[in-house]
Amino acid sequence: METSDKETGYSFSERLPFYVVVQLVSVLLPGAGVLTEVTLLGIHYARHPGTDLGFLTDALSGIRGAGIVLFAAVGASGAFVLGYLSRELAFGLVGRLERLTRRRHPDSPGWHRVRELVGSDAADALVRQHPVLDLVAGDDSKALKTWVAGGGHVADADLEVFAYSKLWLRGRSAAFRVDFLELEINVLAALLGPVLLFAVDVLVIGDEPMAVRIAAVPAGLLVCAAVLRSIRRLRRAERWEALRNLAFEAAIQEAEARQRPVRNASRAASSRPADRGRRT
């Protein structure tokens, strides 16, 4: 059921466009790039007259009528599958890097930062309001699991609290949602496959000098390393901001509850002179 209150979170009509945008910019479009690069590699190693690009251009120019619709449908399907697999491989790599890091530094500072930010009393009240937070606020140490969840995440207490915080904010507060970070992370993860394949294409089928073609591979690896670093930074920021915004949302609710009687009393006081004037 849709809601007309924009401050309560996503309605279905808002969730669907966001999902479509995520799939478009992080799956379909990068997948089209991967499909094109793989096609060029395949043409290069297949026997054909003329150059690779010339042969591909001639083949595409020969498509007419219903063949265009069929070619577009097959191309979009292939691009979606390749883009999805490329993004999943990227998330798997990011998750593996995160697990290696967290084994060396297992303690998550997120809840400690929240307690320092809002104070011990407000933090305790937040746990009472959201008991799931006791997973990270309690005294029991959490153990890392050996299996992974979607996106290469480790299925531990931090992930459950992050998922709860994000779902609560998404359903209750439009101002504190962290979906823009989710979108940015997905887009960056989808870039890894096309960048690596582009470097391979330049090395294998490029007509540049050999030094330039060889340099394309380390350049592509450097770009991928920078993208991986950004993804890890944004994933840490996403978890922190979801937890922080959950605390902020609770603090704002409490502040509004304290101010409501003051506003009501002020409105009542301002309406009395007008009432006396009407009686006279």
C-alpha positions in Angstrom: 0.0 0.0 0.0 1.4 3.3 -1.0 1.7 6.2 1.4 1.3 9.9 0.6 3.7 11.0 3.3 7.0 11.5 1.7 8.8 11.6 5.1 7.8 8.0 5.9 10.1 6.5 3.4 9.7 4.8 0.0 6.4 4.0 -1.5 6.3 1.3 -4.2 6.2 3.9 -6.9 9.5 5.3 -5.6 11.2 1.9 -5.0 10.7 0.7 -8.5 12.4 3.6 -10.3 15.3 3.3 -7.9 15.7 -0.4 -8.6 15.5 0.2 -12.4 18.2 2.9 -12.2 20.5 0.6 -10.2 20.0 -2.2 -12.7 20.5 0.2 -15.7 23.7 1.9 -14.5 25.3 -1.0 -12.7 24.3 -4.0 -14.8 23.0 -3.2 -18.3 25.2 -0.4 -19.4 28.5 -1.9 -18.0 27.3 -5.3 -19.4 27.0 -3.7 -22.8 30.6 -2.6 -22.6 31.7 -6.1 -21.5 29.7 -7.7 -24.4 31.3 -5.3 -26.9 34.8 -6.0 -25.6 34.3 -9.8 -25.6 32.8 -9.6 -29.1 35.9 -7.7 -30.4 38.2 -10.3 -28.9 36.2 -13.1 -30.4 36.3 -11.5 -33.9 40.0 -10.9 -33.6 40.7 -14.6 -33.2 38.1 -15.7 -35.8 39.0 -15.9 -39.5 37.3 -13.0 -41.4 38.2 -10.7 -44.3 39.4 -7.2 -43.5 40.0 -5.6 -40.1 38.1 -6.5 -36.9 36.1 -3.3 -36.7 35.4 -3.3 -40.5 34.1 -6.8 -40.3 31.9 -6.0 -37.3 30.6 -2.9 -39.0 29.7 -4.7 -42.2 28.0 -7.5 -40.2 25.9 -5.0 -38.2 24.9 -3.0 -41.3 23.5 -6.1 -42.8 20.8 -6.5 -40.1 17.4 -5.4 -41.4 13.7 -5.4 -40.3 12.8 -7.9 -37.6 16.4 -8.9 -37.3 17.1 -5.5 -35.6 14.5 -6.3 -32.9 15.9 -9.8 -32.4 19.5 -8.5 -32.3 18.5 -5.8 -29.7 16.7 -8.4 -27.5 19.6 -10.9 -27.6 22.2 -8.1 -27.1 20.3 -6.6 -24.1 19.9 -10.1 -22.5 23.6 -10.9 -23.0 24.6 -7.5 -21.7 22.5 -8.0 -18.6 23.9 -11.4 -17.8 27.5 -10.4 -18.4 27.0 -7.2 -16.4 25.4 -9.0 -13.5 28.2 -11.6 -13.4 30.9 -8.9 -13.7 29.4 -7.0 -10.8 29.1 -10.2 -8.7 32.7 -11.1 -9.3 33.7 -7.6 -8.2 31.7 -7.9 -5.0 33.2 -11.3 -4.4 36.7 -9.8 -4.7 35.8 -6.9 -2.4 34.3 -9.2 0.2 37.4 -11.3 0.2 39.6 -8.2 0.7 37.3 -7.1 3.6 37.5 -10.5 5.3 41.3 -10.4 5.2 41.3 -6.9 6.7 38.7 -7.8 9.4 40.6 -10.8 10.6 43.5 -8.4 11.4 41.2 -5.8 12.9 38.0 -7.6 14.1 36.5 -4.9 16.2 34.1 -2.6 14.5 34.2 1.0 15.9 30.7 1.9 14.6 28.8 1.5 17.9 31.6 3.2 19.9 31.4 6.2 17.6 27.6 6.4 18.0 27.9 6.3 21.8 30.5 9.1 21.7 28.4 11.0 19.3 25.0 11.0 21.0 26.0 10.1 24.6 25.6 7.0 26.8 22.0 7.8 27.8 20.8 8.3 24.2 22.7 5.2 23.1 21.1 3.1 25.8 17.7 4.5 24.8 18.4 3.7 21.2 19.2 0.0 22.1 15.9 -0.1 24.0 14.0 1.2 21.0 15.9 -1.1 18.6 16.8 -4.3 20.5 18.7 -5.7 17.4 21.4 -3.2 18.2 22.3 -5.3 21.2 24.2 -7.5 18.7 26.9 -4.8 18.5 26.3 -3.0 21.8 26.4 -6.0 24.1 29.4 -7.4 25.9 29.5 -10.7 24.0 32.1 -10.7 21.3 30.9 -11.6 17.8 32.6 -14.3 15.8 33.0 -14.0 12.1 31.1 -16.7 10.1 32.7 -18.7 7.4 29.9 -18.1 4.9 29.1 -14.9 3.0 25.9 -13.0 2.2 25.0 -11.1 -0.9 27.5 -8.5 -2.2 30.4 -10.4 -0.6 29.4 -9.3 2.9 30.4 -11.4 5.9 27.3 -12.7 7.6 28.0 -11.4 11.1 26.4 -9.1 13.7 27.5 -5.9 12.0 25.8 -7.0 8.7 22.5 -7.7 10.5 22.5 -4.4 12.3 23.4 -2.6 9.0 20.6 -4.3 7.2 18.1 -3.5 10.0 19.2 0.2 10.1 19.0 0.5 6.3 15.6 -1.1 6.1 14.3 1.0 9.0 15.5 4.2 7.4 14.2 3.2 4.0 10.8 2.5 5.3 10.4 5.3 7.9 12.6 8.3 7.0 13.2 9.7 3.6 15.7 12.3 4.9 18.1 9.7 6.4 18.2 7.0 3.7 21.7 5.9 2.5 20.5 4.5 -0.9 22.7 7.0 -2.8 25.7 5.2 -1.3 24.4 1.9 -2.4 23.9 3.2 -5.9 27.5 4.6 -6.0 28.9 1.3 -4.7 27.1 -0.7 -7.4 28.2 1.5 -10.2 31.9 1.4 -9.1 31.8 -2.4 -8.7 30.4 -2.7 -12.2 33.3 -0.7 -13.6 36.0 -3.3 -12.8 35.1 -5.8 -15.5 34.9 -3.3 -18.4 38.2 -1.6 -17.4 40.1 -4.9 -17.3 38.7 -6.1 -20.6 39.4 -2.7 -22.2 43.1 -3.1 -21.1 43.1 -6.6 -22.6 41.5 -5.4 -25.8 44.1 -2.7 -26.2 46.9 -5.2 -25.6 45.6 -7.8 -28.0 43.9 -6.0 -30.8 45.2 -2.4 -30.5 47.2 -0.8 -33.3 49.2 1.5 -31.0 52.9 1.0 -30.4 53.8 -2.1 -28.4 55.0 0.0 -25.4 51.6 1.7 -25.2 49.7 -1.6 -25.6 51.8 -3.3 -22.8 51.3 -0.2 -20.6 47.6 -0.5 -20.9 47.5 -3.6 -18.6 49.3 -2.0 -15.5 47.3 1.2 -16.1 44.1 -0.8 -16.0 45.2 -2.6 -12.9 45.9 0.7 -11.2 42.5 2.0 -12.1 40.9 -1.2 -10.7 43.0 -0.8 -7.5 41.7 2.7 -7.1 38.1 1.6 -7.7 38.5 -1.2 -5.2 39.8 1.2 -2.6 36.8 3.5 -3.2 34.4 0.6 -3.0 35.8 -0.5 0.4 35.7 3.1 1.7 32.1 3.6 0.6 31.0 0.3 2.1 32.5 1.3 5.4 30.8 4.7 5.1 27.5 3.1 4.2 27.5 1.0 7.4 28.5 3.9 9.6 26.0 6.3 8.1 23.2 3.8 8.4 23.9 3.3 12.1 24.5 7.0 12.7 21.4 8.1 10.9 19.4 5.6 12.9 20.6 7.4 16.0 19.9 10.8 14.5 16.4 9.8 13.5 15.7 8.7 17.1 17.2 11.9 18.5 15.0 14.0 16.2 11.9 12.0 17.2 12.7 12.7 20.9 13.4 16.4 20.2 10.0 16.7 18.4 8.3 15.0 21.3 9.8 17.5 23.8 8.9 20.5 21.6 5.3 19.4 20.9 3.8 20.5 24.3 5.6 23.8 24.0 4.3 24.5 20.6 0.8 23.5 21.6 0.9 25.7 24.7 2.1 28.6 22.5 -0.7 28.1 20.0 -3.2 28.0 22.8 -1.9 31.2 24.3 -1.9 33.0 21.0 -5.5 32.0 20.3 -7.0 33.3 23.6 -7.0 37.1 22.7 -8.9 36.4 19.5 -11.4 34.3 21.4 -12.1 37.1 23.9 -12.5 39.6 21.0 -15.1 37.4 19.3 -17.1 37.1 22.6 -17.3 40.8 23.0 
